[in-house]
Amino acid sequence: MAGDCDFLLRVVAADLNAYRQFQARLARIKGVQSLKSDVPMQQVKLTSELPV
């Protein structure tokens, strides 16, 4: 990775409220200066299977 990010986390949560609770806990960790979230708005792909 290059740029502003030091870490990339992929988080799976039960719902948006559960994610917000996780994010609030993450923000309280000493040394965490900022957080950026990208939340998918829709499911695009149902499988990881590739067409042959």
C-alpha positions, 0 to 999 in steps of 0.5 A, a space after each residue: 500500500 502507498 499513501 496515507 494508510 498504514 493498515 487495511 482491515 476488512 471487517 465483517 459485522 452483523 449490521 451497521 450498528 455493530 460496525 460503529 461499535 467496533 469503530 468506536 473501540 478502534 478509535 480509542 486505541 492509543 496511537 490511532 490518529 484517524 480512521 477511514 471507512 468504505 461501506 459497500 452499498 449493495 452486494 455486487 457479486 455472490 460468488 468467487 467462482 470464475 467462469 471457465 
